[in-house]
Amino acid sequence: MTFFKNIPSWQLPETAVTSETLYGDRRRFLKSLIGAGIGATATTLLGCQKSQAQSSDLETTFKLPEIKPLLTNPNFTRVDRPITNQTLASSYNNFYEFGGDKSIWRSAQNLPTENWKVEVTGLVKNPRTYDLDRLRKEFSLEERIYRFRCVEAWSMALPWVGFPMKDLMAAVEPTSAAKFVRFTSFYDSKITTGPGFHVGTLPWPYQEGLRLEEMANELAFFAIGIYGRELPKQHGAPIRMVLPWKYGFKGAKSIVKIEFVDQQPATYWNTLIPHEYGFTANVDPTKPHPRWSQAREKFIGNTEQFDWEIRETLPYNGYGEYVANLYA
């Protein structure tokens, strides 16, 4: 199967700027098919103004219960840019299970999060199944403000609430045979209908993977909240991966299974388009996407669309001091 993806409309050959509003899901796929291929595009945000009713509906999706007490990790209290406006971050999301465009926040509300379970299994001494209450009781929650960088060359700054992945590793104790970790997202073909075409040929469920050393890194994080409240469905409720030194598609959403394995697992985008989306997927301004530069990015903050700042992309998204040694 051949896939085509347009160069972002804001980008000239040596430029990398981005679309607008918000954050969350991945790339936007064209609804037209070219032969047996799917067209994908990182388009700019919707230019239309939201109606008052639409804005009100959106606000209900992120006015969820507050997470208390909310303690901010002193190492991650600020970044070199303002925190992205919550309305923007909650309405411009990549969540391919619910569609191929950025405005999936409405359809994502169909995600059933009641009685959620996360199975942790594989090459571990203490396999466990967690519900949300157990996760909150067993692991100390904290807030971390992280930069977020999409492979489409747009970025945000987001205040996640959750716990380090290494804490879960300590609880389940991987065996010496474990080398990788596979993360599986919720999938039900009747609910997570995908982009609406070629559904049967896409590699569902959405899966991601890490090397064991990457999961054990200080930065690797499980988020169950954002902006001090429970995680909205469009952000990947009730639990998602956050890996700030990697491109956003590595952050699998709505996780139902975590499996420690001895072989590198197949992952969604690397399976779908391996020459464009690698397994490691670290943010690297010197390594362009096959069809656009990654040297710069458009930062989506708190300003009007035309005032968004174009920034130089930082190696490892600015987190080299934490992770560069993993790839030496």
C-alpha positions as CSV (number, residue, x, y, z in Angstrom):
1,M,0.0,0.0,0.0
2,T,1.4,3.4,-1.0
3,F,0.8,6.5,1.2
4,F,1.0,10.1,0.1
5,K,1.3,13.1,2.4
6,N,1.3,16.7,1.3
7,I,3.9,19.1,2.4
8,P,2.3,21.3,5.1
9,S,0.7,24.3,3.5
10,W,2.7,26.7,5.7
11,Q,6.0,25.2,4.7
12,L,8.5,26.1,2.0
13,P,11.3,23.8,1.1
14,E,13.6,24.9,3.9
15,T,11.0,26.0,6.4
16,A,9.2,24.1,9.1
17,V,6.2,26.0,10.5
18,T,2.9,24.6,11.4
19,S,-0.8,24.5,11.6
20,E,-2.9,26.1,14.4
21,T,-5.0,25.8,17.4
22,L,-4.4,22.9,19.6
23,Y,-2.8,19.7,20.4
24,G,-3.5,16.0,20.8
25,D,-3.8,13.5,17.9
26,R,-1.3,13.0,15.0
27,R,-1.3,13.8,11.4
28,R,-4.3,14.7,9.3
29,F,-5.1,12.3,6.5
30,L,-6.7,13.4,3.3
31,K,-10.1,11.9,2.7
32,S,-9.3,11.3,-0.9
33,L,-7.7,8.0,-2.0
34,I,-5.0,7.8,-4.7
35,G,-5.3,4.3,-6.1
36,A,-4.8,2.0,-3.2
37,G,-3.1,4.7,-1.1
38,I,-4.3,7.0,1.6
39,G,-3.4,10.7,1.3
40,A,-2.2,12.3,4.5
41,T,-1.7,15.9,5.2
42,A,-0.6,18.1,8.0
43,T,-3.1,21.0,7.3
44,T,-3.5,24.2,9.0
45,L,-6.2,24.6,11.6
46,L,-9.8,25.3,10.7
47,G,-10.2,28.9,9.8
48,C,-13.8,29.0,10.7
49,Q,-14.9,30.7,13.9
50,K,-16.5,28.3,16.4
51,S,-20.1,29.2,17.3
52,Q,-20.9,30.0,20.9
53,A,-22.6,26.6,21.2
54,Q,-19.6,24.8,19.9
55,S,-17.3,26.6,22.3
56,S,-19.6,25.8,25.2
57,D,-19.6,22.1,24.2
58,L,-15.8,22.0,24.1
59,E,-15.5,23.6,27.5
60,T,-17.5,20.8,29.0
61,T,-15.0,18.2,27.8
62,F,-12.1,19.7,29.8
63,K,-14.0,20.9,32.9
64,L,-13.5,17.6,34.6
65,P,-12.8,16.9,38.3
66,E,-9.6,18.5,39.7
67,I,-6.7,16.3,40.8
68,K,-5.8,17.0,44.4
69,P,-3.4,17.5,45.9
70,L,-1.5,18.8,42.9
71,L,2.2,18.8,43.4
72,T,4.5,20.2,40.7
73,N,7.8,18.4,40.2
74,P,10.4,21.2,40.9
75,N,12.5,20.0,37.9
76,F,9.7,20.6,35.5
77,T,7.9,23.8,36.7
78,R,8.5,25.8,33.6
79,V,9.8,25.7,30.0
80,D,11.2,28.4,27.7
81,R,7.7,29.3,26.4
82,P,4.2,30.0,27.7
83,I,1.8,27.2,28.4
84,T,-0.5,26.6,25.5
85,N,-4.1,27.9,25.9
86,Q,-6.3,25.1,27.1
87,T,-9.0,25.7,24.6
88,L,-6.5,25.4,21.8
89,A,-4.9,22.3,23.3
90,S,-8.3,20.7,23.7
91,S,-9.7,21.2,20.3
92,Y,-6.8,20.5,17.9
93,N,-5.9,16.9,18.5
94,N,-4.5,13.9,16.7
95,F,-6.4,10.8,17.7
96,Y,-6.4,8.6,14.6
97,E,-8.8,6.1,16.1
98,F,-11.5,8.7,15.9
99,G,-10.7,10.2,12.6
100,G,-8.1,11.6,10.3
101,D,-8.4,15.3,11.0
102,K,-7.6,17.5,13.9
103,S,-11.1,18.3,15.0
104,I,-11.9,15.0,16.6
105,W,-12.8,16.2,20.1
106,R,-16.5,15.6,19.4
107,S,-16.1,12.0,18.2
108,A,-13.6,11.2,20.9
109,Q,-16.4,11.7,23.5
110,N,-17.7,8.3,22.4
111,L,-14.7,6.7,24.1
112,P,-16.0,4.5,27.0
113,T,-13.8,5.1,30.1
114,E,-15.9,3.6,32.8
115,N,-14.4,0.6,34.7
116,W,-11.1,1.1,32.8
117,K,-8.5,-1.5,33.3
118,V,-4.8,-1.5,32.4
119,E,-3.1,-4.9,32.2
120,V,0.6,-5.1,32.8
121,T,2.0,-8.4,31.7
122,G,4.8,-10.2,29.8
123,L,8.3,-10.7,31.2
124,V,7.7,-9.3,34.7
125,K,7.8,-10.9,38.1
126,N,4.6,-9.2,39.3
127,P,2.0,-9.0,36.6
128,R,-0.8,-6.7,37.6
129,T,-4.1,-5.3,36.4
130,Y,-4.8,-1.7,37.5
131,D,-8.0,0.2,37.6
132,L,-7.8,4.0,37.9
133,D,-8.3,4.1,41.6
134,R,-5.4,1.7,42.1
135,L,-3.1,3.7,39.9
136,R,-3.8,6.8,41.9
137,K,-3.3,5.1,45.2
138,E,-0.2,3.2,44.3
139,F,1.7,5.9,42.4
140,S,2.4,9.5,43.6
141,L,0.9,11.9,41.2
142,E,2.7,15.1,40.1
143,E,2.4,17.9,37.5
144,R,5.1,18.3,34.9
145,I,5.2,21.1,32.3
146,Y,6.7,19.6,29.1
147,R,7.3,20.9,25.6
148,F,5.4,18.9,23.1
149,R,6.6,18.5,19.5
150,C,4.5,17.0,16.7
151,V,6.2,15.3,13.7
152,E,4.1,17.8,11.6
153,A,6.4,20.6,12.9
154,W,4.0,22.3,15.3
155,S,4.6,22.4,19.1
156,M,2.9,23.3,22.4
157,A,3.8,23.5,26.1
158,L,1.5,21.4,28.3
159,P,1.0,20.8,32.0
160,W,0.6,17.1,32.4
161,V,-0.5,15.3,35.6
162,G,0.6,11.7,36.2
163,F,3.5,9.6,37.4
164,P,6.9,8.4,36.0
165,M,6.9,5.2,34.0
166,K,9.9,4.0,36.0
167,D,7.6,3.8,39.1
168,L,5.4,1.2,37.4
169,M,8.5,-0.7,36.3
170,A,9.6,-0.9,39.9
171,A,6.2,-2.3,40.9
172,V,6.1,-5.0,38.3
173,E,9.8,-5.8,38.2
174,P,10.8,-6.7,34.6
175,T,12.9,-9.9,34.3
176,S,16.4,-9.9,32.8
177,A,14.9,-11.2,29.5
178,A,12.8,-8.0,29.0
179,K,14.3,-5.6,26.4
180,F,11.3,-3.7,25.1
181,V,7.8,-2.6,26.1
182,R,4.7,-2.7,24.0
183,F,1.8,-0.3,24.7
184,T,-1.7,-1.1,23.3
185,S,-4.5,1.4,23.0
186,F,-8.2,0.8,23.3
187,Y,-9.8,-0.4,20.1
188,D,-13.3,-1.4,19.2
189,S,-14.2,-1.2,15.5
190,K,-17.7,0.0,16.4
191,I,-16.4,2.9,18.5
192,T,-12.9,3.8,17.2
193,T,-13.8,3.8,13.6
194,G,-10.6,5.4,12.4
195,P,-10.4,7.7,9.3
196,G,-13.4,6.1,7.6
197,F,-11.5,4.4,4.7
198,H,-9.3,1.4,4.4
199,V,-10.1,0.6,8.0
200,G,-9.7,-3.1,7.4
201,T,-6.1,-2.7,6.2
202,L,-4.8,-0.4,9.0
203,P,-2.8,-2.1,11.7
204,W,-5.2,-1.7,14.6
205,P,-5.1,-1.6,17.5
206,Y,-2.8,1.4,17.9
207,Q,0.5,0.1,19.4
208,E,3.7,1.8,20.5
209,G,6.9,0.6,21.9
210,L,10.0,1.6,23.8
211,R,13.3,0.2,24.7
212,L,13.4,-0.7,28.4
213,E,16.1,2.0,29.1
214,E,13.8,4.6,27.5
215,M,10.9,3.6,29.7
216,A,13.1,3.8,32.7
217,N,14.3,7.3,31.9
218,E,13.3,10.1,34.2
219,L,11.3,11.9,31.5
220,A,9.1,9.0,30.5
221,F,5.6,9.7,32.0
222,F,2.1,8.3,32.2
223,A,-0.4,11.1,32.2
224,I,-3.9,10.8,33.7
225,G,-4.6,14.5,33.8
226,I,-3.8,17.9,32.2
227,Y,-4.3,21.5,33.3
228,G,-4.8,20.2,36.9
229,R,-7.9,18.1,36.0
230,E,-8.6,14.6,34.8
231,L,-7.5,13.9,31.2
232,P,-10.2,14.8,28.6
233,K,-11.0,12.0,26.2
234,Q,-9.6,13.9,23.2
235,H,-6.2,13.9,25.0
236,G,-6.2,10.1,25.4
237,A,-8.2,9.5,28.6
238,P,-7.9,8.0,31.0
239,I,-4.2,7.2,30.7
240,R,-1.6,8.0,28.0
241,M,2.1,8.0,27.3
242,V,4.1,11.3,27.4
243,L,7.6,11.2,26.0
244,P,8.7,14.9,25.5
245,W,12.0,14.1,23.7
246,K,10.1,12.2,21.0
247,Y,7.6,13.2,18.3
248,G,4.0,13.1,19.6
249,F,2.9,10.1,17.7
250,K,5.0,7.9,20.1
251,G,2.6,8.9,22.9
252,A,-0.1,6.2,22.6
253,K,-3.4,7.2,24.1
254,S,-6.1,5.4,26.1
255,I,-3.8,2.5,27.1
256,V,-5.3,-0.8,28.0
257,K,-2.2,-3.1,28.0
258,I,1.5,-2.8,28.8
259,E,3.6,-5.8,27.9
260,F,7.3,-6.4,28.6
261,V,8.8,-8.4,25.7
262,D,12.2,-9.6,24.5
263,Q,11.9,-8.4,20.8
264,Q,11.2,-4.9,19.3
265,P,7.5,-4.7,18.9
266,A,5.7,-3.6,15.8
267,T,4.3,0.0,16.2
268,Y,1.4,1.6,14.3
269,W,3.0,4.3,12.2
270,N,6.3,2.5,11.7
271,T,4.3,-0.4,10.4
272,L,2.1,1.8,8.2
273,I,4.8,4.0,6.7
274,P,8.2,2.7,7.8
275,H,10.3,5.0,5.6
276,E,8.7,8.1,7.2
277,Y,8.1,7.1,10.8
278,G,10.9,5.3,12.6
279,F,10.6,3.2,15.8
280,T,12.8,5.6,17.8
281,A,11.3,8.9,16.6
282,N,13.5,11.3,18.6
283,V,13.0,15.0,17.8
284,D,15.9,15.8,15.5
285,P,16.2,19.1,13.6
286,T,19.0,17.8,11.4
287,K,16.9,14.8,10.2
288,P,14.1,16.0,7.9
289,H,10.9,14.1,7.3
290,P,11.0,12.8,3.7
291,R,8.8,15.7,2.6
292,W,9.5,18.6,4.9
293,S,12.2,20.0,7.2
294,Q,12.2,19.5,10.9
295,A,14.6,22.3,11.6
296,R,11.8,24.7,12.7
297,E,8.4,24.5,14.2
298,K,5.3,26.7,14.7
299,F,4.6,27.1,18.4
300,I,0.9,27.2,19.4
301,G,0.7,29.3,22.5
302,N,-1.8,31.9,23.6
303,T,-1.7,34.4,20.7
304,E,-3.7,34.8,17.6
305,Q,-3.1,32.5,14.7
306,F,-1.1,34.9,12.7
307,D,1.1,35.8,15.6
308,W,2.3,32.3,16.4
309,E,6.0,32.1,16.8
310,I,8.3,30.2,14.5
311,R,11.0,28.6,16.6
312,E,14.2,26.7,15.9
313,T,13.6,23.0,16.8
314,L,15.8,21.8,19.7
315,P,17.6,18.4,19.5
316,Y,15.6,16.0,21.6
317,N,13.1,18.8,21.9
318,G,15.4,20.5,24.4
319,Y,15.8,17.4,26.7
320,G,19.2,16.2,25.6
321,E,20.7,16.4,29.1
322,Y,18.2,13.7,30.2
323,V,18.3,11.4,27.2
324,A,21.2,11.9,24.8
325,N,23.2,9.2,26.7
326,L,20.6,6.6,25.7
327,Y,21.6,7.0,22.1
328,A,25.3,7.6,22.3
